[in-house]
Amino acid sequence: GFIQKEQINYEQGGYYHVYYPTDPTQIANDMQRKLNDWYAKMGQLIQEFEDKYEHAEADIEMPAQS
């Protein structure tokens, strides 16, 4: 994520959170990885679609013309 959260605990009990920004390089690397994963998945789905339906049109019987 863009923001990191750290919990600070009080010795007497209780806690509070400190928020700070994530390193921009880490954010960019994470976004690139997610994009690459998405792109690979879309390629796989397109290939599965093509494998399943590339001959479907030829398998459909055409109705007799009268």
N, CA and C atoms as an extended XYZ file, in Angstrom:
198
Properties=species:S:1:pos:R:3:atomname:S:1:resname:S:1:resid:I:1 pbc="F F F"
N         0.807       -1.174        0.000 N   GLY     1
C         0.000        0.000        0.000 CA  GLY     1
C         0.861        1.252        0.000 C   GLY     1
N         0.191        2.363       -0.057 N   PHE     2
C         0.873        3.652       -0.102 CA  PHE     2
C         1.274        4.153        1.276 C   PHE     2
N         0.598        3.644        2.300 N   ILE     3
C         0.845        4.092        3.669 CA  ILE     3
C         1.187        2.880        4.527 C   ILE     3
N         2.169        3.041        5.399 N   GLN     4
C         2.535        2.001        6.363 CA  GLN     4
C         1.996        2.416        7.730 C   GLN     4
N         1.553        1.433        8.495 N   LYS     5
C         1.030        1.706        9.836 CA  LYS     5
C         1.858        0.932       10.852 C   LYS     5
N         2.273        1.625       11.892 N   GLU     6
C         3.029        0.992       12.965 CA  GLU     6
C         2.272        1.212       14.274 C   GLU     6
N         2.117        0.146       15.044 N   GLN     7
C         1.446        0.255       16.340 CA  GLN     7
C         2.485        0.477       17.428 C   GLN     7
N         2.274        1.499       18.231 N   ILE     8
C         3.138        1.799       19.370 CA  ILE     8
C         2.336        1.491       20.638 C   ILE     8
N         2.881        0.633       21.479 N   ASN     9
C         2.205        0.236       22.715 CA  ASN     9
C         2.737        1.046       23.897 C   ASN     9
N         1.818        1.508       24.726 N   TYR    10
C         2.183        2.174       25.975 CA  TYR    10
C         2.528        1.111       27.017 C   TYR    10
N         3.486        1.403       27.874 N   GLU    11
C         3.856        0.461       28.938 CA  GLU    11
C         2.702        0.241       29.914 C   GLU    11
N         1.875        1.257       30.122 N   GLN    12
C         0.770        1.163       31.066 CA  GLN    12
C        -0.463        0.494       30.439 C   GLN    12
N        -0.382        0.153       29.176 N   GLY    13
C        -1.531       -0.397       28.453 CA  GLY    13
C        -2.040        0.614       27.449 C   GLY    13
N        -2.642        0.131       26.440 N   GLY    14
C        -3.117        0.991       25.367 CA  GLY    14
C        -2.074        1.107       24.271 C   GLY    14
N        -2.477        1.718       23.192 N   TYR    15
C        -1.566        1.859       22.059 CA  TYR    15
C        -2.043        2.998       21.166 C   TYR    15
N        -1.188        3.370       20.249 N   TYR    16
C        -1.555        4.321       19.203 CA  TYR    16
C        -0.841        3.908       17.927 C   TYR    16
N        -1.306        4.464       16.812 N   HIS    17
C        -0.717        4.125       15.516 CA  HIS    17
C         0.046        5.319       14.957 C   HIS    17
N         1.143        5.012       14.305 N   VAL    18
C         1.926        6.007       13.585 CA  VAL    18
C         1.887        5.609       12.111 C   VAL    18
N         1.548        6.562       11.262 N   TYR    19
C         1.459        6.315        9.823 CA  TYR    19
C         2.592        7.038        9.116 C   TYR    19
N         3.151        6.380        8.102 N   TYR    20
C         4.202        7.007        7.311 CA  TYR    20
C         4.126        6.471        5.882 C   TYR    20
N         4.591        7.260        4.912 N   PRO    21
C         4.474        6.850        3.507 CA  PRO    21
C         5.425        5.699        3.171 C   PRO    21
N         4.979        4.864        2.257 N   THR    22
C         5.816        3.778        1.750 CA  THR    22
C         6.818        4.353        0.757 C   THR    22
N         7.977        3.742        0.669 N   ASP    23
C         9.009        4.157       -0.280 CA  ASP    23
C         8.449        4.103       -1.704 C   ASP    23
N         8.567        5.187       -2.482 N   PRO    24
C         8.024        5.213       -3.841 CA  PRO    24
C         8.569        4.100       -4.744 C   PRO    24
N         9.821        3.726       -4.561 N   THR    25
C        10.389        2.642       -5.372 CA  THR    25
C         9.680        1.329       -5.079 C   THR    25
N         9.375        1.077       -3.816 N   GLN    26
C         8.657       -0.143       -3.452 CA  GLN    26
C         7.250       -0.136       -4.048 C   GLN    26
N         6.584        1.013       -4.009 N   ILE    27
C         5.250        1.129       -4.598 CA  ILE    27
C         5.316        0.844       -6.091 C   ILE    27
N         6.287        1.447       -6.781 N   ALA    28
C         6.437        1.235       -8.222 CA  ALA    28
C         6.720       -0.234       -8.528 C   ALA    28
N         7.569       -0.869       -7.748 N   ASN    29
C         7.870       -2.289       -7.961 CA  ASN    29
C         6.638       -3.158       -7.752 C   ASN    29
N         5.861       -2.857       -6.715 N   ASP    30
C         4.632       -3.608       -6.457 CA  ASP    30
C         3.631       -3.439       -7.597 C   ASP    30
N         3.484       -2.202       -8.084 N   MET    31
C         2.552       -1.966       -9.191 CA  MET    31
C         3.014       -2.682      -10.454 C   MET    31
N         4.303       -2.689      -10.728 N   GLN    32
C         4.831       -3.374      -11.904 CA  GLN    32
C         4.596       -4.877      -11.801 C   GLN    32
N         4.805       -5.431      -10.617 N   ARG    33
C         4.578       -6.863      -10.409 CA  ARG    33
C         3.103       -7.210      -10.621 C   ARG    33
N         2.209       -6.383      -10.068 N   LYS    34
C         0.773       -6.631      -10.238 CA  LYS    34
C         0.368       -6.520      -11.703 C   LYS    34
N         0.929       -5.561      -12.412 N   LEU    35
C         0.643       -5.413      -13.836 CA  LEU    35
C         1.135       -6.625      -14.614 C   LEU    35
N         2.334       -7.091      -14.315 N   ASN    36
C         2.873       -8.275      -14.983 CA  ASN    36
C         2.022       -9.506      -14.698 C   ASN    36
N         1.590       -9.665      -13.444 N   ASP    37
C         0.720      -10.791      -13.088 CA  ASP    37
C        -0.594      -10.729      -13.857 C   ASP    37
N        -1.192       -9.533      -13.910 N   TRP    38
C        -2.455       -9.347      -14.631 CA  TRP    38
C        -2.277       -9.655      -16.114 C   TRP    38
N        -1.207       -9.141      -16.694 N   TYR    39
C        -0.947       -9.350      -18.118 CA  TYR    39
C        -0.783      -10.838      -18.422 C   TYR    39
N        -0.061      -11.563      -17.580 N   ALA    40
C         0.127      -13.003      -17.776 CA  ALA    40
C        -1.205      -13.730      -17.654 C   ALA    40
N        -2.029      -13.354      -16.686 N   LYS    41
C        -3.334      -14.000      -16.500 CA  LYS    41
C        -4.233      -13.739      -17.697 C   LYS    41
N        -4.247      -12.520      -18.213 N   MET    42
C        -5.070      -12.207      -19.382 CA  MET    42
C        -4.604      -13.010      -20.594 C   MET    42
N        -3.300      -13.146      -20.768 N   GLY    43
C        -2.779      -13.966      -21.861 CA  GLY    43
C        -3.234      -15.404      -21.739 C   GLY    43
N        -3.222      -15.932      -20.532 N   GLN    44
C        -3.671      -17.307      -20.293 CA  GLN    44
C        -5.160      -17.441      -20.608 C   GLN    44
N        -5.974      -16.495      -20.161 N   LEU    45
C        -7.409      -16.558      -20.419 CA  LEU    45
C        -7.723      -16.438      -21.905 C   LEU    45
N        -7.012      -15.577      -22.600 N   ILE    46
C        -7.212      -15.441      -24.044 CA  ILE    46
C        -6.859      -16.743      -24.745 C   ILE    46
N        -5.769      -17.373      -24.344 N   GLN    47
C        -5.374      -18.646      -24.952 CA  GLN    47
C        -6.415      -19.726      -24.676 C   GLN    47
N        -6.925      -19.786      -23.452 N   GLU    48
C        -7.969      -20.758      -23.121 CA  GLU    48
C        -9.218      -20.517      -23.960 C   GLU    48
N        -9.597      -19.258      -24.139 N   PHE    49
C       -10.750      -18.914      -24.963 CA  PHE    49
C       -10.537      -19.371      -26.396 C   PHE    49
N        -9.368      -19.062      -26.932 N   GLU    50
C        -9.060      -19.446      -28.309 CA  GLU    50
C        -9.071      -20.967      -28.463 C   GLU    50
N        -8.455      -21.681      -27.529 N   ASP    51
C        -8.430      -23.144      -27.597 CA  ASP    51
C        -9.838      -23.726      -27.562 C   ASP    51
N       -10.703      -23.125      -26.763 N   LYS    52
C       -12.054      -23.661      -26.594 CA  LYS    52
C       -12.953      -23.350      -27.783 C   LYS    52
N       -12.811      -22.161      -28.372 N   TYR    53
C       -13.783      -21.710      -29.361 CA  TYR    53
C       -13.254      -21.577      -30.779 C   TYR    53
N       -11.997      -21.859      -31.043 N   GLU    54
C       -11.477      -21.617      -32.388 CA  GLU    54
C       -12.151      -22.490      -33.440 C   GLU    54
N       -12.595      -23.687      -33.060 N   HIS    55
C       -13.255      -24.569      -34.025 CA  HIS    55
C       -14.752      -24.648      -33.781 C   HIS    55
N       -15.276      -23.892      -32.858 N   ALA    56
C       -16.699      -23.958      -32.521 CA  ALA    56
C       -17.564      -23.548      -33.700 C   ALA    56
N       -17.128      -22.570      -34.470 N   GLU    57
C       -17.921      -22.107      -35.605 CA  GLU    57
C       -18.073      -23.208      -36.641 C   GLU    57
N       -17.024      -23.974      -36.878 N   ALA    58
C       -17.083      -25.063      -37.851 CA  ALA    58
C       -17.933      -26.217      -37.336 C   ALA    58
N       -18.064      -26.358      -36.027 N   ASP    59
C       -18.828      -27.455      -35.438 CA  ASP    59
C       -20.327      -27.187      -35.418 C   ASP    59
N       -20.724      -25.941      -35.618 N   ILE    60
C       -22.148      -25.599      -35.593 CA  ILE    60
C       -22.764      -25.999      -36.922 C   ILE    60
N       -23.842      -26.785      -36.847 N   GLU    61
C       -24.521      -27.198      -38.074 CA  GLU    61
C       -25.361      -26.043      -38.581 C   GLU    61
N       -25.255      -25.791      -39.874 N   MET    62
C       -26.032      -24.737      -40.490 CA  MET    62
C       -27.401      -25.299      -40.853 C   MET    62
N       -28.490      -24.569      -40.612 N   PRO    63
C       -29.822      -25.062      -40.983 CA  PRO    63
C       -29.948      -25.176      -42.499 C   PRO    63
N       -30.746      -26.135      -42.931 N   ALA    64
C       -30.945      -26.364      -44.371 CA  ALA    64
C       -31.668      -25.171      -44.974 C   ALA    64
N       -31.229      -24.771      -46.142 N   GLN    65
C       -31.853      -23.660      -46.856 CA  GLN    65
C       -33.056      -24.182      -47.636 C   GLN    65
N       -34.182      -23.465      -47.607 N   SER    66
C       -35.344      -23.896      -48.387 CA  SER    66
C       -35.733      -22.860      -49.398 C   SER    66
